[in-house]
Amino acid sequence: MPGRISWLLKDKVVVLEYIGVVTLDDLRNISRLGTAMLNEFEDALGHVIVDESQLTSYPMNVPQGIKLLNATLSHPRLGWLIFVAIPNEVVSFVTKMVLSAARTRYRVVNTFAEAKAALMEADSTLPDLHKIDFPGDAILLYEVDGDQVIDHLSHA
């Protein structure tokens, strides 16, 4: 599965894991799901930890990436994006181009623990995220593989 979406902290912090080869179809579905989730937030901002530690390939078409992800990245209820372990300089460059085009708040860190610390620093209303184990305490919501989306909420 190129993409997994989970709650780290329900209605506050989402974890998006990119795994293996990620395609434009994966990005399209991840963006659609992300926008739908953000639409459900009433007052609070939703933060996202993007874990790229298992990513091996990412679409390099910057204009298409901007087009596919813009609705999510420019959503008024999107808080911070914290990127963990961007795998190489090329992916880092493409990621930063897409995020800059959408004027998104983001940080890049090396570890998941650093991502939790960065979010707590950015949003003082969050509880101690270090007490939440990932993936142990997380709630798996969706798995995305191209046009296939497995909705784990409907299977619960």
C-alpha positions in Angstrom: 0.0 0.0 0.0 1.6 3.3 -1.1 -0.5 5.3 1.4 -1.9 4.7 4.9 -3.9 7.3 6.8 -4.4 6.9 10.6 -5.4 9.0 13.6 -2.6 9.6 16.0 -5.0 11.8 18.0 -8.6 11.6 16.9 -9.9 14.8 15.3 -6.5 16.5 15.8 -3.5 14.7 14.4 -3.4 12.5 11.3 -0.5 10.3 10.3 0.0 9.8 6.5 2.5 7.1 5.7 4.0 7.0 2.2 5.2 3.4 1.5 7.1 2.2 -1.6 6.3 3.7 -5.0 3.7 6.5 -4.8 1.8 7.4 -8.0 -0.3 10.4 -9.1 -3.4 8.1 -8.6 -2.3 7.6 -5.0 -1.9 11.4 -4.5 -5.3 12.0 -6.0 -7.0 9.6 -3.6 -5.0 10.7 -0.6 -5.9 14.4 -1.3 -9.6 13.5 -1.8 -9.6 11.7 1.6 -7.6 14.4 3.3 -9.9 17.2 2.1 -13.0 15.2 3.2 -11.4 14.7 6.7 -10.6 18.4 7.0 -14.1 19.3 6.0 -15.3 17.5 9.1 -13.4 19.7 11.5 -15.6 22.4 13.0 -13.3 24.7 14.8 -9.9 23.1 15.3 -7.1 22.8 12.9 -6.1 19.3 11.7 -2.3 18.6 11.8 -0.6 16.0 9.6 2.6 14.0 10.2 3.8 12.8 6.8 6.1 9.8 7.3 8.2 9.2 4.3 10.7 6.8 5.9 9.4 3.9 3.8 9.0 5.9 0.5 11.1 4.8 -2.4 9.6 6.8 -5.3 7.4 9.9 -5.6 5.9 11.6 -8.7 8.3 14.3 -10.0 5.7 16.2 -12.0 5.5 19.3 -9.8 2.6 21.1 -11.7 0.5 17.9 -11.6 1.3 17.4 -7.9 0.3 21.0 -7.1 -3.0 20.5 -9.0 -3.8 17.2 -7.2 -2.9 18.3 -3.7 -3.8 22.0 -3.7 -7.4 21.5 -2.3 -6.0 19.8 0.7 -2.8 21.8 1.2 -4.6 25.2 1.0 -7.6 24.0 3.1 -8.4 26.6 5.8 -8.6 23.9 8.5 -5.2 22.4 7.7 -2.8 23.2 10.6 0.8 22.1 10.3 2.4 19.5 8.1 5.4 17.8 9.7 7.5 15.7 7.3 9.5 12.8 8.7 12.5 11.4 6.9 12.2 12.8 3.4 14.2 10.2 1.5 16.5 12.3 -0.7 17.2 15.8 -2.0 15.1 15.4 -5.2 12.0 14.4 -3.3 12.7 17.1 -0.8 12.9 19.7 -3.6 9.7 18.5 -5.2 7.9 18.5 -1.8 9.0 22.0 -1.0 7.9 23.3 -4.4 4.4 21.9 -4.0 4.1 23.2 -0.4 5.4 26.6 -1.3 2.8 26.9 -4.1 0.1 26.2 -1.6 1.5 28.4 1.1 1.4 25.6 3.6 2.9 25.7 7.1 5.4 22.9 7.3 8.5 21.6 9.0 10.9 18.8 8.1 12.3 16.6 10.8 14.3 13.4 11.0 12.3 11.2 13.4 8.8 10.6 14.5 9.6 11.7 18.0 10.9 15.1 16.6 7.6 15.3 14.6 5.5 15.0 17.8 7.7 17.6 19.6 7.4 20.0 16.6 3.6 19.7 16.7 3.4 20.3 20.4 5.6 23.3 20.0 3.4 24.7 17.2 0.0 24.0 18.9 0.0 24.4 22.7 -3.5 22.9 22.9 -2.2 19.4 22.1 -1.7 16.9 24.9 1.7 15.2 25.3 2.0 13.3 22.0 5.0 11.4 23.3 2.6 9.3 25.4 0.8 8.1 22.3 2.5 5.1 20.6 2.6 4.9 16.8 1.5 2.6 15.3 0.3 0.9 18.5 -2.2 3.5 19.7 -3.1 4.8 16.2 -6.5 4.2 14.5 -6.0 3.0 10.9 -8.5 4.9 8.7 -7.6 4.2 5.1 -5.1 2.4 2.9 -4.6 3.7 -0.6 -3.2 1.9 -3.6 -3.8 3.7 -6.8 -7.5 3.7 -7.4 -8.2 1.3 -4.6 -9.1 2.7 -1.2 -9.7 0.4 1.8 -11.9 2.2 4.3 -11.2 0.7 7.7 -13.9 2.8 9.3 -16.6 1.0 7.4 -15.1 -2.4 8.5 -15.2 -1.5 12.2 
